[in-house]
Amino acid sequence: MDAVHALVGGEIPQEPAYRSTAEIQVSKEPEKKTFALPWARRCATAAVFYLQKRGISSEVIRQCLQAGIFYEARYHGEPVCVFVGKDDSGKAKFACMRSISGNLKKDVYGSDKGYNFCYPPQSPGSRHVAVFEAPIDVLSHATLQELEGWKWNGYRLSLGGTSHVALTSFLERHPEIRRVTLYMDHDLAGFVNARKIKTMLHEDKRFRHIRVSVNPPRMGKDYNEKLLLVREQLQTSQHQRRPKEAAVSI
C-alpha cells in the first residue's frame, strides 16, 4: 500500500468493507411505474354475460366495446372485466379490473387515477357530468335512461371509490362543465363523501361557478341495485298484463 501510495502521489480511495441496507436503498433510484393494459381476450363472452346478469343493456355494452373502454382479460388465470379510462386523444391512461366469478377489484399497475372510467355523452357539447363510485353504477345509470326513456345528455364519470382525484382532473380538462351531479351510494359513507366533494368544489376558486347537486338512488343501495329492482318491477308488470291480453284475444 505504501509503494502504490508513493507512485500515485496521493491517497487511495477505498470502498468500505460493507454497506448498510439503508445506504443501498438510498442509492437505488425508485422504479418508474409503466402502465400497460392487460392482454384482451378475443371473445368477451364471459364479461358480456356478467354485465347482462347485472342488468346492463346490450346497447350500453355494445357502445363500451366499440369505444374500447370495456373488454375481457385474465388476471392470474381468473377471468376479469376491464374498464378503461382514456385521455382526450383516446390514449388509455387508466384501467381497473373486476372479477367475473370472484371478489377481485383492482386497478391496473401504473394507472393514472386522474383518467378514470368515463362513459361519454350521447351528443357532443355537454356541460353536465354525473359522478358515480364505480363503473358498474355508471353503466346502470345509462341503462336506466334507456329503460325509462328520460332525456339526459352528459358525461358519466366513475371515481373508482371515494377519492375526488378523477373529478378534479376531469373538471380541469373540461372547463366548459357547468353542472355536477353526485350519484353516490345510499349509505352513510356515500352521504359523507358527497358532502366532502360538494364542499371541495365550492371552496376551490376554479369550480365555484359549477352547480352541484346530490342524487342518491331512491331505491337500493346503489344504482346497480336500483336497476335490478326496476327490471324486476318491469318483468312483474309485464307478467301481470299477459293473461288479460290473452283473454281479450280469445
Secondary structure, DSSP 8 states (H G I E B T S, - for coil): -HHHHHHHTS------S---HHHHHHHS-----------B-S--HHHHHHHHHTT--HHHHHHHHHHTSEEEEEETTEEEEEEEEE-TTS-EEEEEEEESSS--EEE-TT--GGG--EE--SSS---EEEEESSHHHHHHHHHHHHHH------EEEE-SSS--HHHHHHHHH-TT--EEEE---SSHHHHHHHHHHHHHHHHSGGGTTSEEEE---SSSSSHHHHHHHHHHHHHHHHHHHHHHHHHHH-
